[in-house]
Amino acid sequence: MSAQVQVFIARQPILDRHSTIVAYEVLFRSSAAALSATITDFSLASASTVVTAFAAFGVDAVIGQTIGYFNVTRDLFLSDGVDALPADRVMIEL
């Protein structure tokens, strides 16, 4: 029997001046009840947010047809993993 792993993310809408959602900032969360992040390992939080958004949920389920803003660490930014992200759908925040 395999243990089921629960993953959590939050998203903050980014609006234009007409209050239309144009993007989402995708954020790490440690639990379903967490209103803010409790991060002990920034690299792990950064990587898990990106992986969760794309692999576990699917990018369209997380950001729809908008752009997704992701916080990443220096290490993740310099890794090969960032190159695999769709440049037309993702903005990287350092």
C-alpha atoms as one frame of an Amber mdcrd trajectory, in Angstrom:
protein
   0.000   0.000   0.000   1.453   3.378  -0.968   1.046   6.465   1.170  -0.872
   9.283  -0.456   1.107  12.498  -0.512  -0.845  15.703  -0.130   0.405  18.804
  -1.876  -0.831  22.347  -1.466  -0.471  25.612  -3.301  -2.232  28.939  -3.154
  -2.753  31.482  -5.864  -3.073  35.233  -5.655  -4.870  36.886  -8.554  -3.132
  39.749 -10.339  -5.620  42.228 -11.760  -5.418  44.913 -14.405  -6.914  48.352
 -13.865 -10.334  47.038 -14.934 -10.234  44.329 -12.229  -9.762  41.589 -14.827
  -7.540  38.704 -13.746  -4.480  38.750 -15.999  -2.203  36.441 -13.999  -1.802
  34.501 -10.779   1.084  34.410  -8.362   1.403  30.738  -7.418   2.484  30.272
  -3.808   3.739  27.437  -1.597   1.534  26.283   1.284   2.395  23.632   3.852
  -1.224  22.600   4.543  -4.770  23.117   3.315  -5.524  25.391   6.273  -2.393
  27.541   5.923  -3.158  31.183   5.210   0.523  31.962   4.835   3.648  29.976
   4.117   5.699  28.265   6.789   8.948  27.612   4.962  11.965  25.884   6.442
  13.651  25.007   3.144  13.198  27.700   0.484  14.659  25.566  -2.314  12.300
  22.697  -1.551   9.297  25.037  -1.274  10.181  26.707  -4.553  10.649  23.447
  -6.423   7.559  21.790  -4.965   5.367  24.752  -5.939   6.452  24.539  -9.568
   6.196  20.743  -9.696   2.805  20.745  -7.971   1.372  23.357 -10.306   2.519
  21.555 -13.442   2.553  17.864 -12.542   0.011  17.328  -9.768  -2.728  19.763
 -10.774  -1.834  20.801 -14.307  -1.032  24.340 -15.293  -4.466  25.049 -16.767
  -6.171  24.021 -13.521  -3.939  26.375 -11.545  -3.656  29.470 -13.746  -6.216
  28.911 -16.508  -5.246  30.829 -19.642  -3.332  33.498 -17.712   0.349  33.840
 -16.793   1.708  32.198 -13.635   4.245  33.983 -11.444   6.489  31.644  -9.447
   8.994  32.528  -6.723  12.196  30.569  -7.236  15.493  30.368  -5.460  18.820
  31.046  -7.125  19.543  27.310  -7.239  16.276  26.501  -8.993  16.720  29.424
 -11.377  20.155  28.133 -12.390  18.988  24.524 -12.746  17.892  22.788 -15.930
  14.370  22.489 -14.503  13.511  26.115 -15.231  14.273  25.594 -18.919  11.454
  23.036 -19.077   8.820  25.583 -18.037   6.674  27.056 -20.810   8.103  30.553
 -21.363   4.786  31.832 -22.699   2.953  30.846 -19.478   5.464  31.497 -16.681
   7.139  34.508 -15.111   9.943  33.811 -12.682  10.320  35.879  -9.528  13.729
  35.875  -7.888
